[in-house]
C-alpha cells in the first residue's frame, strides 16, 4: 500500500499534510539520512584541512564534488542507503557505506577509510538532528511565528480605541481596550521568542564515550577537542557540548522544547480568549460560500480555527513535555531510548505549525461587532463604582468603598441615571460631582 493522505495513520501525514509538507525537508527519514551524509562529508573535509598526514595530498578541488553528494541528494540515494541498512541493520553505518561507494565512483578509494574516522554513530546523529532543528527554526518556524505576531500587532493598532468591558472571574470588571488586551499576548510571545533565540542548538562530537579515545590514540599530537569545537561551531554552526558521554546530554534541547511549549501555551490562551469573545458576540466571522458550520443547525458559524489551533498546540505540548523530560536522562554512558524518541521530533513541530496557521486563519476571519462592545459597557454602569470611590478616597470622603458597595450590590439595575442620582446625594462640591458624572464605562479605561 502506498502512503496517501487517506491511509496515513498520523493526521500530520494525512489530513494536514498539505499544511506542513515543507517539514519533510527537515524531519522525514529521508531528511535525517541527508543530514547524516552532510555531516559525514563535512567531517571528512575538516580532516583534510588539518591535514592528517594520510590526507595531505587530497586535492581540495574535490571538495566541491564531495559536497554535491549531499547537495544533490535524491530520494533514490536515500532508498539506496535504506537498502544497505537492510544488510547492516545499522542506519549510520549504511550512510557511511553509501559515501564510500561515492568515493569509489570519484576514484578516491585510497581516502575512504577516513570517512567516519574515529566516530561513533551518535557523533553523526547528535549533529544531524540539532542541525535540522536549527534550520527548521530559521526557515519555517520563525516566518510562521512572525506572521502571527505581525497580524496581532495590526489588530493592536486597529482596535486600540475600542473600549470593552473586562471580565475577571467571569464577572464585569474595570473596562479596558481591545487593542491593549491583544498587546498583552504580543508582549508575552515576543519575550518567550527572545528566550528561544538565546538557547544554543547544541551538539555532541567526541567519539565513542566523548573522550576522543580513537582520535587520540591514532594522532596523539593533535588537539582533538579544539578540532571538534571548531568543526561543530564554525563548520556546522552549532554549539559544541563538552564533556559528554556517548551522547549529547540534551539539556539545551530540553530548554528549547520547554520554550516552544511556553509559546504554544500563550497561543492556546489567546485561542480560548478569542473563542470566548466570539461566543459573547463581540465578533462575527467572515462566511465562505459553501461552508457548513453544523450538520444539523444551518445558522451556525463555529470558531473552528481557534479550536483546531488549541487542539494541535495541546498535542504538540504533550510531546514537547515528554521530549524535554525524557531526553536528558540516559543510563550510564548511554542507552538507546533517545534514538527512538528523537525520530518523533518533527511531530510536535508539525502540530505547532498547524496551530499557528489555524490561529492566523481565525484572526483573519474576525469581524468586529462594535455595537456589542458598546452595549455591554452600557449595561454595566456598576463598573465605574471603582472610579467614584477612588476619587472620594482622594477627597477624604468617609467610607466611600462601603457607600458604593451598598449601591452596586443591590438587585436594582444600575445605569447612568442611577449613578448620577447617587452622586447627587454625596456631600461633596459641585465641581467634584461634575468630575464624577463625567466618568462612563467607555472612558474609564486607564492608560
C-alpha positions in Angstrom: 0.0 0.0 0.0 1.4 3.4 -1.0 1.1 6.1 1.7 -1.5 8.7 0.8 -3.3 11.3 2.9 -6.3 8.9 3.1 -4.4 5.9 4.6 -1.8 7.7 6.7 -2.2 6.9 10.4 -0.9 10.3 11.6 -3.1 13.3 10.6 0.1 15.4 10.0 1.0 12.9 7.3 -2.7 12.6 6.2 -5.4 15.3 6.7 -2.9 18.1 7.4 -0.1 17.0 5.1 -0.6 20.0 2.7 -0.2 22.4 5.6 3.2 21.1 6.7 4.7 19.4 3.6 7.9 21.6 3.9 8.7 19.9 7.3 9.6 16.8 5.4 12.8 18.6 4.3 13.9 18.6 8.0 12.3 15.7 9.8 11.5 12.9 7.4 13.5 9.7 7.3 15.0 10.9 4.0 15.9 14.3 5.6 17.6 12.7 8.5 19.7 10.5 6.2 20.6 13.5 4.1 21.7 15.4 7.2 23.8 12.4 8.3 25.5 12.3 4.9 26.2 16.1 5.0 27.8 15.8 8.4 30.0 12.8 7.3 31.2 14.7 4.2 31.9 17.9 6.1 33.8 15.9 8.7 36.0 14.3 6.1 36.7 17.7 4.6 37.6 19.0 8.0 40.1 16.2 8.5 41.7 17.1 5.1 42.0 20.7 6.3 44.1 19.7 9.4 45.5 18.0 7.4 46.0 14.4 8.6 49.2 13.1 7.1 47.4 10.5 5.0 45.1 13.2 3.7 47.8 15.8 3.0 47.8 15.0 -0.8 44.0 15.1 -1.1 43.2 17.6 -3.9 40.9 20.3 -2.4 39.3 20.8 -5.7 37.4 17.5 -4.9 35.6 19.2 -2.0 33.1 20.5 -4.5 32.4 17.0 -5.8 32.1 15.7 -2.2 29.6 18.4 -1.2 27.5 17.6 -4.2 26.9 14.1 -2.7 24.6 15.8 -0.1 23.7 18.9 -2.0 22.3 16.8 -4.9 20.9 14.1 -2.6 17.8 12.4 -4.0 15.1 10.1 -2.8 16.8 7.3 -4.8 20.0 8.0 -2.8 18.0 7.7 0.4 16.5 4.4 -0.8 19.9 3.1 -1.6 21.0 3.8 1.9 17.9 2.1 3.3 18.7 -0.9 1.1 22.2 -1.1 2.6 20.7 -0.8 6.1 18.7 -4.0 5.5 22.1 -5.7 5.4 24.0 -3.7 8.1 21.0 -3.3 10.4 22.6 0.0 11.3 21.4 3.2 9.8 24.5 5.4 10.3 26.8 2.6 9.1 24.7 2.3 6.0 25.2 6.0 5.3 29.0 5.5 5.7 29.0 2.6 3.1 27.0 4.7 0.7 29.5 7.5 0.9 32.4 5.0 0.4 30.7 3.9 -2.8 30.6 7.5 -3.9 34.3 7.8 -3.2 34.9 4.7 -5.4 32.9 6.4 -8.2 35.1 9.5 -7.8 38.2 7.4 -7.8 39.1 8.4 -4.3 39.3 4.9 -2.9 42.6 5.5 -1.0 41.0 8.0 1.3 37.7 6.3 2.1 38.7 4.8 5.4 38.8 8.3 6.8 35.0 8.6 6.3 33.6 8.3 9.8 37.1 8.1 11.2 37.2 7.7 15.0 33.5 8.4 15.3 30.5 6.7 16.8 27.0 6.9 15.3 26.0 9.5 17.9 28.6 12.0 16.7 26.6 12.0 13.5 23.1 11.8 14.9 23.8 14.4 17.6 24.9 16.8 15.0 22.5 16.0 12.2 19.4 16.3 14.4 20.3 19.7 16.1 21.3 21.0 12.6 17.9 20.0 11.2 16.1 21.7 14.1 18.2 24.8 13.8 17.5 25.1 10.1 13.8 24.4 10.5 13.5 27.1 13.2 15.1 29.6 10.8 13.3 28.6 7.6 9.8 27.5 8.8 9.1 28.2 12.5 10.3 31.8 12.6 8.5 33.1 9.5 5.2 31.5 10.7 5.7 32.9 14.2 6.5 36.4 12.8 3.5 36.3 10.5 1.2 35.6 13.5 2.9 38.4 15.6 2.5 40.8 12.7 -1.2 40.1 12.4 -1.6 40.6 16.2 0.3 43.9 16.1 -2.0 45.0 13.3 -5.1 44.3 15.4 -3.5 46.1 18.4 -3.3 49.3 16.3 -6.6 48.7 14.5 -8.6 48.2 17.8 -6.6 50.4 20.1 -9.5 52.7 20.8 -12.2 50.0 21.2 -13.4 50.2 24.8 -14.5 46.9 26.2 -15.9 45.5 29.4 -13.2 43.5 31.1 -14.2 40.3 32.9 -12.3 38.9 35.9 -13.6 35.6 37.4 -16.1 35.8 34.5 -17.7 38.9 36.1 -17.8 42.5 34.8 -14.7 44.4 35.8 -12.9 47.7 35.2 -13.1 48.5 31.5 -10.1 48.1 29.2 -9.4 48.4 25.5 -9.4 45.6 23.0 -6.1 46.6 21.4 -4.4 46.6 24.8 -5.7 43.1 25.6 -4.2 41.8 22.3 -0.9 43.6 23.0 -0.6 41.6 26.2 -0.2 38.5 24.0 2.2 40.2 21.7 4.5 41.2 24.6 4.3 37.7 26.2 5.0 35.9 22.9 7.9 38.2 22.0 9.5 37.7 25.4 9.4 33.9 25.0 10.6 34.1 21.4 13.7 36.1 22.6 14.4 33.4 25.2 14.0 30.8 22.4 16.6 32.5 20.2 19.1 32.6 23.1 19.0 28.8 23.5 22.0 27.0 21.9 21.5 24.3 19.3 23.9 22.0 21.0 25.8 19.0 19.6 27.9 16.2 20.9 31.0 15.3 19.0 33.8 13.3 20.7 33.9 9.7 19.8 32.6 6.5 21.5 32.4 7.9 25.0 33.0 11.6 24.4 36.8 11.5 25.1 38.2 11.3 21.5 39.8 8.0 22.5 40.2 6.7 19.0 41.4 10.0 17.6 44.0 10.5 20.3 45.4 7.0 20.1 45.9 7.4 16.3 47.1 11.0 16.3 48.2 12.0 19.9 49.8 15.3 18.8 46.5 16.8 17.5 44.3 18.8 19.9 41.1 16.9 19.1 39.0 18.8 21.5 39.8 22.1 19.7 39.3 20.4 16.4 35.8 19.1 17.5 34.8 22.5 18.7 35.9 24.2 15.5 34.1 21.7 13.4 30.8 21.8 15.3 30.8 25.6 15.9 32.5 27.0 12.8 31.7 24.4 10.1 28.2 23.4 11.3 27.1 26.5 13.2 26.1 24.6 16.3 27.2 24.8 20.0 29.7 22.1 21.0 28.8 20.3 24.2 31.9 19.1 26.0 32.4 17.0 28.0 29.7 14.4 27.3 29.1 10.7 27.4 28.5 8.8 24.2 25.5 11.1 23.6 24.6 14.7 23.8 23.1 15.4 27.2 20.2 17.2 25.6 19.8 19.8 28.3 19.8 22.7 25.8 17.4 20.8 23.5 15.1 20.3 26.5 15.2 24.0 27.2 14.3 24.6 23.5 11.3 22.3 23.8 10.2 24.0 27.0 10.4 27.4 25.4 8.4 26.2 22.4 5.8 24.8 24.8 5.5 28.2 26.6 5.0 29.9 23.2 2.3 27.4 22.4 0.7 27.8 25.8 0.4 31.5 25.3 -1.3 31.0 21.9 -3.7 28.5 23.5 -4.6 31.2 26.0 -5.2 33.6 23.1 -7.3 31.0 21.2 -9.5 30.5 24.2 -10.0 34.2 24.7 -11.0 34.8 21.1 -13.2 31.7 21.2 -15.0 33.3 24.2 -15.2 36.7 22.5 -16.9 35.0 19.5 -19.3 33.3 21.9 -20.1 36.6 23.5 -20.9 38.0 20.1 -18.0 40.5 20.2 -17.0 39.2 16.8 -18.8 37.9 13.8 -16.9 35.7 11.4 -16.5 36.0 7.7 -18.5 33.4 5.9 -17.1 31.5 3.0 -19.6 30.4 0.3 -20.4 26.7 0.5 -19.0 26.1 4.0 -21.2 24.4 6.6 -21.0 25.2 10.3 -23.1 22.4 11.6 -24.6 19.3 10.1 -27.9 20.0 11.9 -28.1 23.7 12.6 -27.9 25.8 9.4 -27.4 29.1 11.3 -24.1 28.2 12.9 -20.7 29.7 12.1 -18.3 28.0 14.6 -15.0 29.3 15.8 -13.3 26.1 14.5 -10.0 27.7 13.6 -9.3 28.6 17.3 -10.5 25.2 18.3 -8.3 23.5 15.8 -5.3 25.5 16.9 -5.9 24.8 20.6 -6.1 21.0 19.9 -3.0 20.9 17.8 -0.9 23.0 20.1 -2.1 20.8 23.0 -0.8 17.7 21.3 2.4 19.5 20.4 2.9 20.5 24.0 2.3 17.0 25.3 5.1 15.6 23.1 7.4 18.6 23.8 6.8 17.8 27.5 7.8 14.2 27.0 10.9 15.1 25.0 12.2 17.6 27.5 11.6 15.3 30.4 13.0 12.1 28.8 16.0 13.2 26.6 18.3 14.5 29.4 18.0 11.1 31.1 20.2 8.2 29.9 21.5 5.1 31.7 25.3 5.4 32.4 27.2 6.4 29.3 24.1 5.8 27.0 21.1 3.8 26.3 19.0 3.8 23.1 15.8 5.4 24.3 16.9 8.8 22.9 17.2 7.4 19.4 13.6 6.3 19.0 12.3 9.3 20.8 14.2 11.8 18.6 12.7 10.2 15.5 9.4 11.9 16.6 10.9 15.4 16.9 9.1 16.6 13.8 5.7 15.6 15.1 5.3 18.4 17.7 6.8 20.9 15.2 4.2 19.8 12.7 1.3 20.3 15.2 2.8 23.6 16.2 2.8 24.9 12.6 -0.7 23.7 12.1 -1.7 25.5 15.3 -0.1 28.8 14.2 -1.8 28.6 10.8 -5.2 27.9 12.3 -4.9 30.8 14.8 -3.9 33.1 12.0 -6.8 31.9 9.9 -9.2 32.5 12.8 -7.9 36.0 13.3 -8.3 36.9 9.6 -12.0 35.8 9.7 -13.0 38.1 12.6 -15.4 40.9 12.1 -15.7 43.4 14.9 -19.2 43.8 16.3 -18.7 47.3 17.8 -22.3 47.6 18.9 -22.0 44.6 21.2 -18.9 46.1 22.9 -20.9 49.3 23.5 -24.0 47.5 24.6 -22.1 45.5 27.3 -20.5 48.7 28.6 -23.8 50.5 28.8 -25.4 47.6 30.6 -22.7 47.6 33.3 -22.5 51.1 34.8 -21.7 49.5 38.1 -18.0 49.1 36.9 -17.5 52.9 37.4 -18.0 52.4 41.1 -14.3 51.8 41.5 -13.5 55.1 39.9 -16.0 57.0 42.0 -14.9 55.5 45.4 -11.2 56.1 44.5 -11.9 59.9 43.9 -13.9 60.0 47.1 -10.9 58.5 48.9 -8.8 61.2 47.4 -11.2 63.8 48.8 -11.1 62.1 52.3 -14.8 61.2 52.0 -15.9 58.9 54.9 -16.3 55.2 54.0 -16.5 55.6 50.2 -16.0 51.9 49.4 -18.8 50.9 51.7 -21.1 53.5 50.2 -20.5 52.3 46.6 -20.8 48.7 47.8 -24.2 49.3 49.1 -25.3 50.9 45.8 -23.9 48.3 43.4 -24.7 45.1 45.2 -28.5 45.6 45.2 -30.5 43.8 42.6 -31.6 47.1 41.2 -30.4 47.9 37.7 -27.5 50.4 37.7 -27.5 52.8 34.8 -26.3 56.3 34.1 -29.2 57.9 35.8 -28.9 55.7 38.9 -25.3 56.6 39.2 -25.9 60.3 38.7 -28.7 60.3 41.3 -26.3 58.6 43.8 -23.6 61.2 43.1 -26.1 64.0 43.8 -26.6 62.6 47.3 -22.9 62.9 48.1 -21.7 65.6 50.4 -19.1 66.9 48.0 -18.7 70.1 45.9 -20.4 70.6 42.7 -17.0 70.5 40.9 -16.4 67.0 42.3 -19.9 65.9 41.3 -19.2 67.1 37.8 -16.0 65.2 37.8 -17.7 62.0 39.0 -20.5 62.3 36.5 -18.1 62.6 33.6 -16.9 59.1 34.2 -18.5 56.4 32.0 -17.8 52.7 31.3 -16.5 53.7 27.9 -13.9 56.3 29.0 -12.9 54.6 32.3 -10.1 52.6 30.6 -6.9 53.7 32.2 -3.7 54.3 30.3 
